[in-house]
């Protein structure tokens, strides 16, 4: 928007991968395809309406959320 500084990050999309990227992505282990699909759907629903001021904030927020919700105690 005119007059605003920064970057608006939107359009969140969670994508499965066969090769985890621990530096540029968020990698978690899931039991199988059904669990992975459920996690991806929850992430997209939770983050699709969120807006972040920059990509680093978005990445850190998603990473923390994934770690908290998938932590096995």
Jmol script that loads the backbone (N, CA, C; Angstrom):
load data "model"
ATOM      1  N   UNK A   1       0.840  -1.175   0.000  1.00  0.00           N
ATOM      2  CA  UNK A   1       0.000   0.000   0.000  1.00  0.00           C
ATOM      3  C   UNK A   1       0.882   1.233   0.000  1.00  0.00           C
ATOM      4  N   UNK A   2       0.457   2.277  -0.685  1.00  0.00           N
ATOM      5  CA  UNK A   2       1.263   3.506  -0.735  1.00  0.00           C
ATOM      6  C   UNK A   2       1.519   4.064   0.658  1.00  0.00           C
ATOM      7  N   UNK A   3       2.733   4.489   0.897  1.00  0.00           N
ATOM      8  CA  UNK A   3       3.097   5.097   2.162  1.00  0.00           C
ATOM      9  C   UNK A   3       3.521   4.115   3.244  1.00  0.00           C
ATOM     10  N   UNK A   4       3.301   2.837   3.026  1.00  0.00           N
ATOM     11  CA  UNK A   4       3.724   1.854   4.022  1.00  0.00           C
ATOM     12  C   UNK A   4       5.081   1.287   3.651  1.00  0.00           C
ATOM     13  N   UNK A   5       5.894   1.080   4.651  1.00  0.00           N
ATOM     14  CA  UNK A   5       7.212   0.493   4.404  1.00  0.00           C
ATOM     15  C   UNK A   5       7.195  -0.966   4.795  1.00  0.00           C
ATOM     16  N   UNK A   6       8.072  -1.702   4.187  1.00  0.00           N
ATOM     17  CA  UNK A   6       8.185  -3.113   4.526  1.00  0.00           C
ATOM     18  C   UNK A   6       7.548  -3.989   3.462  1.00  0.00           C
ATOM     19  N   UNK A   7       7.517  -5.225   3.753  1.00  0.00           N
ATOM     20  CA  UNK A   7       7.020  -6.235   2.824  1.00  0.00           C
ATOM     21  C   UNK A   7       5.838  -6.948   3.461  1.00  0.00           C
ATOM     22  N   UNK A   8       4.768  -7.045   2.752  1.00  0.00           N
ATOM     23  CA  UNK A   8       3.612  -7.784   3.232  1.00  0.00           C
ATOM     24  C   UNK A   8       3.677  -9.191   2.653  1.00  0.00           C
ATOM     25  N   UNK A   9       3.786 -10.167   3.512  1.00  0.00           N
ATOM     26  CA  UNK A   9       3.860 -11.556   3.084  1.00  0.00           C
ATOM     27  C   UNK A   9       2.486 -12.186   3.225  1.00  0.00           C
ATOM     28  N   UNK A  10       2.007 -12.780   2.167  1.00  0.00           N
ATOM     29  CA  UNK A  10       0.703 -13.432   2.236  1.00  0.00           C
ATOM     30  C   UNK A  10       0.691 -14.615   1.290  1.00  0.00           C
ATOM     31  N   UNK A  11      -0.424 -15.281   1.202  1.00  0.00           N
ATOM     32  CA  UNK A  11      -0.531 -16.423   0.298  1.00  0.00           C
ATOM     33  C   UNK A  11       0.221 -17.634   0.797  1.00  0.00           C
ATOM     34  N   UNK A  12       0.103 -17.926   2.081  1.00  0.00           N
ATOM     35  CA  UNK A  12       0.817 -19.058   2.655  1.00  0.00           C
ATOM     36  C   UNK A  12       0.425 -20.360   1.962  1.00  0.00           C
ATOM     37  N   UNK A  13       1.403 -21.174   1.689  1.00  0.00           N
ATOM     38  CA  UNK A  13       1.159 -22.490   1.099  1.00  0.00           C
ATOM     39  C   UNK A  13       2.168 -23.465   1.690  1.00  0.00           C
ATOM     40  N   UNK A  14       1.674 -24.508   2.312  1.00  0.00           N
ATOM     41  CA  UNK A  14       2.527 -25.560   2.860  1.00  0.00           C
ATOM     42  C   UNK A  14       2.708 -26.616   1.786  1.00  0.00           C
ATOM     43  N   UNK A  15       3.950 -27.056   1.592  1.00  0.00           N
ATOM     44  CA  UNK A  15       4.256 -27.978   0.508  1.00  0.00           C
ATOM     45  C   UNK A  15       5.079 -29.159   1.017  1.00  0.00           C
ATOM     46  N   UNK A  16       4.648 -30.374   0.718  1.00  0.00           N
ATOM     47  CA  UNK A  16       5.455 -31.538   1.116  1.00  0.00           C
ATOM     48  C   UNK A  16       6.718 -31.640   0.262  1.00  0.00           C
ATOM     49  N   UNK A  17       7.732 -32.251   0.831  1.00  0.00           N
ATOM     50  CA  UNK A  17       8.979 -32.436   0.097  1.00  0.00           C
ATOM     51  C   UNK A  17       9.602 -33.775   0.481  1.00  0.00           C
ATOM     52  N   UNK A  18      10.377 -34.315  -0.404  1.00  0.00           N
ATOM     53  CA  UNK A  18      11.075 -35.570  -0.116  1.00  0.00           C
ATOM     54  C   UNK A  18      12.452 -35.337   0.501  1.00  0.00           C
ATOM     55  N   UNK A  19      12.997 -34.127   0.303  1.00  0.00           N
ATOM     56  CA  UNK A  19      14.319 -33.793   0.823  1.00  0.00           C
ATOM     57  C   UNK A  19      14.200 -32.608   1.782  1.00  0.00           C
ATOM     58  N   UNK A  20      14.300 -32.838   3.091  1.00  0.00           N
ATOM     59  CA  UNK A  20      14.170 -31.749   4.060  1.00  0.00           C
ATOM     60  C   UNK A  20      15.224 -30.665   3.847  1.00  0.00           C
ATOM     61  N   UNK A  21      14.810 -29.422   3.992  1.00  0.00           N
ATOM     62  CA  UNK A  21      15.699 -28.264   3.886  1.00  0.00           C
ATOM     63  C   UNK A  21      15.717 -27.586   5.250  1.00  0.00           C
ATOM     64  N   UNK A  22      16.681 -27.931   6.081  1.00  0.00           N
ATOM     65  CA  UNK A  22      16.744 -27.408   7.437  1.00  0.00           C
ATOM     66  C   UNK A  22      17.182 -25.945   7.485  1.00  0.00           C
ATOM     67  N   UNK A  23      17.753 -25.429   6.416  1.00  0.00           N
ATOM     68  CA  UNK A  23      18.190 -24.036   6.402  1.00  0.00           C
ATOM     69  C   UNK A  23      17.128 -23.100   5.837  1.00  0.00           C
ATOM     70  N   UNK A  24      16.492 -23.483   4.749  1.00  0.00           N
ATOM     71  CA  UNK A  24      15.520 -22.609   4.103  1.00  0.00           C
ATOM     72  C   UNK A  24      14.087 -23.023   4.301  1.00  0.00           C
ATOM     73  N   UNK A  25      13.862 -24.076   5.085  1.00  0.00           N
ATOM     74  CA  UNK A  25      12.511 -24.579   5.288  1.00  0.00           C
ATOM     75  C   UNK A  25      12.316 -25.054   6.709  1.00  0.00           C
ATOM     76  N   UNK A  26      11.156 -25.594   6.954  1.00  0.00           N
ATOM     77  CA  UNK A  26      10.837 -26.156   8.257  1.00  0.00           C
ATOM     78  C   UNK A  26      10.639 -27.646   8.053  1.00  0.00           C
ATOM     79  N   UNK A  27      11.500 -28.448   8.638  1.00  0.00           N
ATOM     80  CA  UNK A  27      11.448 -29.895   8.447  1.00  0.00           C
ATOM     81  C   UNK A  27      10.947 -30.568   9.718  1.00  0.00           C
ATOM     82  N   UNK A  28       9.948 -31.418   9.547  1.00  0.00           N
ATOM     83  CA  UNK A  28       9.430 -32.217  10.660  1.00  0.00           C
ATOM     84  C   UNK A  28       9.209 -33.632  10.163  1.00  0.00           C
ATOM     85  N   UNK A  29       9.252 -34.569  11.087  1.00  0.00           N
ATOM     86  CA  UNK A  29       9.005 -35.959  10.732  1.00  0.00           C
ATOM     87  C   UNK A  29       7.556 -36.303  11.050  1.00  0.00           C
ATOM     88  N   UNK A  30       6.896 -36.946  10.118  1.00  0.00           N
ATOM     89  CA  UNK A  30       5.512 -37.394  10.318  1.00  0.00           C
ATOM     90  C   UNK A  30       5.432 -38.885  10.052  1.00  0.00           C
ATOM     91  N   UNK A  31       4.381 -39.503  10.584  1.00  0.00           N
ATOM     92  CA  UNK A  31       4.258 -40.958  10.503  1.00  0.00           C
ATOM     93  C   UNK A  31       3.925 -41.462   9.104  1.00  0.00           C
ATOM     94  N   UNK A  32       3.268 -40.650   8.315  1.00  0.00           N
ATOM     95  CA  UNK A  32       2.883 -41.108   6.984  1.00  0.00           C
ATOM     96  C   UNK A  32       2.168 -40.023   6.205  1.00  0.00           C
ATOM     97  N   UNK A  33       1.676 -40.406   5.028  1.00  0.00           N
ATOM     98  CA  UNK A  33       1.032 -39.442   4.136  1.00  0.00           C
ATOM     99  C   UNK A  33      -0.200 -38.791   4.757  1.00  0.00           C
ATOM    100  N   UNK A  34      -1.012 -39.558   5.475  1.00  0.00           N
ATOM    101  CA  UNK A  34      -2.233 -39.009   6.066  1.00  0.00           C
ATOM    102  C   UNK A  34      -1.904 -37.956   7.122  1.00  0.00           C
ATOM    103  N   UNK A  35      -0.927 -38.235   7.980  1.00  0.00           N
ATOM    104  CA  UNK A  35      -0.520 -37.275   9.007  1.00  0.00           C
ATOM    105  C   UNK A  35       0.081 -36.032   8.369  1.00  0.00           C
ATOM    106  N   UNK A  36       0.886 -36.230   7.329  1.00  0.00           N
ATOM    107  CA  UNK A  36       1.486 -35.091   6.628  1.00  0.00           C
ATOM    108  C   UNK A  36       0.403 -34.216   6.015  1.00  0.00           C
ATOM    109  N   UNK A  37      -0.570 -34.830   5.358  1.00  0.00           N
ATOM    110  CA  UNK A  37      -1.634 -34.064   4.718  1.00  0.00           C
ATOM    111  C   UNK A  37      -2.453 -33.291   5.753  1.00  0.00           C
ATOM    112  N   UNK A  38      -2.718 -33.913   6.889  1.00  0.00           N
ATOM    113  CA  UNK A  38      -3.450 -33.242   7.964  1.00  0.00           C
ATOM    114  C   UNK A  38      -2.667 -32.028   8.480  1.00  0.00           C
ATOM    115  N   UNK A  39      -1.370 -32.207   8.681  1.00  0.00           N
ATOM    116  CA  UNK A  39      -0.525 -31.105   9.143  1.00  0.00           C
ATOM    117  C   UNK A  39      -0.505 -29.970   8.120  1.00  0.00           C
ATOM    118  N   UNK A  40      -0.329 -30.292   6.846  1.00  0.00           N
ATOM    119  CA  UNK A  40      -0.311 -29.268   5.804  1.00  0.00           C
ATOM    120  C   UNK A  40      -1.620 -28.490   5.770  1.00  0.00           C
ATOM    121  N   UNK A  41      -2.717 -29.200   5.904  1.00  0.00           N
ATOM    122  CA  UNK A  41      -4.024 -28.539   5.890  1.00  0.00           C
ATOM    123  C   UNK A  41      -4.186 -27.613   7.090  1.00  0.00           C
ATOM    124  N   UNK A  42      -3.778 -28.074   8.276  1.00  0.00           N
ATOM    125  CA  UNK A  42      -3.858 -27.226   9.476  1.00  0.00           C
ATOM    126  C   UNK A  42      -3.001 -25.984   9.327  1.00  0.00           C
ATOM    127  N   UNK A  43      -1.797 -26.147   8.769  1.00  0.00           N
ATOM    128  CA  UNK A  43      -0.907 -25.000   8.582  1.00  0.00           C
ATOM    129  C   UNK A  43      -1.509 -23.984   7.619  1.00  0.00           C
ATOM    130  N   UNK A  44      -2.031 -24.461   6.510  1.00  0.00           N
ATOM    131  CA  UNK A  44      -2.625 -23.550   5.541  1.00  0.00           C
ATOM    132  C   UNK A  44      -3.830 -22.828   6.131  1.00  0.00           C
ATOM    133  N   UNK A  45      -4.668 -23.532   6.877  1.00  0.00           N
ATOM    134  CA  UNK A  45      -5.836 -22.901   7.486  1.00  0.00           C
ATOM    135  C   UNK A  45      -5.412 -21.861   8.522  1.00  0.00           C
ATOM    136  N   UNK A  46      -4.438 -22.196   9.347  1.00  0.00           N
ATOM    137  CA  UNK A  46      -4.001 -21.304  10.415  1.00  0.00           C
ATOM    138  C   UNK A  46      -3.301 -20.060   9.883  1.00  0.00           C
ATOM    139  N   UNK A  47      -2.439 -20.244   8.874  1.00  0.00           N
ATOM    140  CA  UNK A  47      -1.619 -19.125   8.418  1.00  0.00           C
ATOM    141  C   UNK A  47      -2.153 -18.397   7.187  1.00  0.00           C
ATOM    142  N   UNK A  48      -3.142 -18.926   6.511  1.00  0.00           N
ATOM    143  CA  UNK A  48      -3.602 -18.302   5.271  1.00  0.00           C
ATOM    144  C   UNK A  48      -4.147 -16.892   5.480  1.00  0.00           C
ATOM    145  N   UNK A  49      -4.690 -16.600   6.632  1.00  0.00           N
ATOM    146  CA  UNK A  49      -5.245 -15.268   6.885  1.00  0.00           C
ATOM    147  C   UNK A  49      -4.288 -14.351   7.638  1.00  0.00           C
ATOM    148  N   UNK A  50      -3.154 -14.865   8.063  1.00  0.00           N
ATOM    149  CA  UNK A  50      -2.180 -14.052   8.802  1.00  0.00           C
ATOM    150  C   UNK A  50      -1.388 -13.186   7.847  1.00  0.00           C
ATOM    151  N   UNK A  51      -0.967 -12.039   8.310  1.00  0.00           N
ATOM    152  CA  UNK A  51      -0.119 -11.134   7.537  1.00  0.00           C
ATOM    153  C   UNK A  51       1.126 -10.838   8.358  1.00  0.00           C
ATOM    154  N   UNK A  52       2.261 -10.832   7.692  1.00  0.00           N
ATOM    155  CA  UNK A  52       3.534 -10.584   8.351  1.00  0.00           C
ATOM    156  C   UNK A  52       4.189  -9.358   7.714  1.00  0.00           C
ATOM    157  N   UNK A  53       5.008  -8.671   8.485  1.00  0.00           N
ATOM    158  CA  UNK A  53       5.672  -7.487   7.958  1.00  0.00           C
ATOM    159  C   UNK A  53       6.896  -7.828   7.124  1.00  0.00           C
ATOM    160  N   UNK A  54       7.448  -9.022   7.321  1.00  0.00           N
ATOM    161  CA  UNK A  54       8.594  -9.423   6.504  1.00  0.00           C
ATOM    162  C   UNK A  54       8.708 -10.936   6.469  1.00  0.00           C
ATOM    163  N   UNK A  55       9.463 -11.420   5.522  1.00  0.00           N
ATOM    164  CA  UNK A  55       9.591 -12.862   5.306  1.00  0.00           C
ATOM    165  C   UNK A  55      10.266 -13.562   6.481  1.00  0.00           C
ATOM    166  N   UNK A  56      11.220 -12.902   7.127  1.00  0.00           N
ATOM    167  CA  UNK A  56      11.912 -13.517   8.256  1.00  0.00           C
ATOM    168  C   UNK A  56      10.949 -13.745   9.414  1.00  0.00           C
ATOM    169  N   UNK A  57      10.085 -12.777   9.681  1.00  0.00           N
ATOM    170  CA  UNK A  57       9.081 -12.917  10.736  1.00  0.00           C
ATOM    171  C   UNK A  57       8.130 -14.061  10.404  1.00  0.00           C
ATOM    172  N   UNK A  58       7.706 -14.148   9.158  1.00  0.00           N
ATOM    173  CA  UNK A  58       6.807 -15.213   8.725  1.00  0.00           C
ATOM    174  C   UNK A  58       7.467 -16.571   8.920  1.00  0.00           C
ATOM    175  N   UNK A  59       8.705 -16.701   8.471  1.00  0.00           N
ATOM    176  CA  UNK A  59       9.424 -17.963   8.576  1.00  0.00           C
ATOM    177  C   UNK A  59       9.577 -18.385  10.038  1.00  0.00           C
ATOM    178  N   UNK A  60      10.028 -17.453  10.887  1.00  0.00           N
ATOM    179  CA  UNK A  60      10.241 -17.778  12.294  1.00  0.00           C
ATOM    180  C   UNK A  60       8.944 -18.150  12.996  1.00  0.00           C
ATOM    181  N   UNK A  61       7.859 -17.474  12.659  1.00  0.00           N
ATOM    182  CA  UNK A  61       6.562 -17.754  13.271  1.00  0.00           C
ATOM    183  C   UNK A  61       6.053 -19.132  12.870  1.00  0.00           C
ATOM    184  N   UNK A  62       6.146 -19.450  11.589  1.00  0.00           N
ATOM    185  CA  UNK A  62       5.707 -20.763  11.112  1.00  0.00           C
ATOM    186  C   UNK A  62       6.581 -21.859  11.709  1.00  0.00           C
ATOM    187  N   UNK A  63       7.870 -21.646  11.732  1.00  0.00           N
ATOM    188  CA  UNK A  63       8.803 -22.635  12.279  1.00  0.00           C
ATOM    189  C   UNK A  63       8.488 -22.916  13.756  1.00  0.00           C
ATOM    190  N   UNK A  64       8.269 -21.867  14.541  1.00  0.00           N
ATOM    191  CA  UNK A  64       7.949 -22.043  15.960  1.00  0.00           C
ATOM    192  C   UNK A  64       6.624 -22.777  16.130  1.00  0.00           C
ATOM    193  N   UNK A  65       5.630 -22.419  15.332  1.00  0.00           N
ATOM    194  CA  UNK A  65       4.322 -23.063  15.416  1.00  0.00           C
ATOM    195  C   UNK A  65       4.432 -24.557  15.092  1.00  0.00           C
ATOM    196  N   UNK A  66       5.157 -24.877  14.048  1.00  0.00           N
ATOM    197  CA  UNK A  66       5.322 -26.278  13.655  1.00  0.00           C
ATOM    198  C   UNK A  66       6.038 -27.063  14.750  1.00  0.00           C
ATOM    199  N   UNK A  67       7.090 -26.500  15.288  1.00  0.00           N
ATOM    200  CA  UNK A  67       7.841 -27.197  16.339  1.00  0.00           C
ATOM    201  C   UNK A  67       6.980 -27.422  17.565  1.00  0.00           C
ATOM    202  N   UNK A  68       6.183 -26.431  17.941  1.00  0.00           N
ATOM    203  CA  UNK A  68       5.327 -26.554  19.124  1.00  0.00           C
ATOM    204  C   UNK A  68       4.223 -27.574  18.912  1.00  0.00           C
ATOM    205  N   UNK A  69       3.610 -27.570  17.748  1.00  0.00           N
ATOM    206  CA  UNK A  69       2.465 -28.451  17.513  1.00  0.00           C
ATOM    207  C   UNK A  69       2.858 -29.869  17.150  1.00  0.00           C
ATOM    208  N   UNK A  70       4.093 -30.087  16.758  1.00  0.00           N
ATOM    209  CA  UNK A  70       4.516 -31.433  16.391  1.00  0.00           C
ATOM    210  C   UNK A  70       5.490 -32.036  17.400  1.00  0.00           C
ATOM    211  N   UNK A  71       5.770 -31.305  18.483  1.00  0.00           N
ATOM    212  CA  UNK A  71       6.704 -31.806  19.500  1.00  0.00           C
ATOM    213  C   UNK A  71       6.165 -33.076  20.123  1.00  0.00           C
ATOM    214  N   UNK A  72       7.010 -34.038  20.223  1.00  0.00           N
ATOM    215  CA  UNK A  72       6.634 -35.300  20.834  1.00  0.00           C
ATOM    216  C   UNK A  72       7.269 -35.370  22.217  1.00  0.00           C
ATOM    217  N   UNK A  73       6.447 -35.495  23.226  1.00  0.00           N
ATOM    218  CA  UNK A  73       6.948 -35.474  24.597  1.00  0.00           C
ATOM    219  C   UNK A  73       6.953 -36.788  25.145  1.00  0.00           C
TER     220      UNK A  73
END
end "model"
wireframe off; spacefill off
backbone 0.3
color backbone group
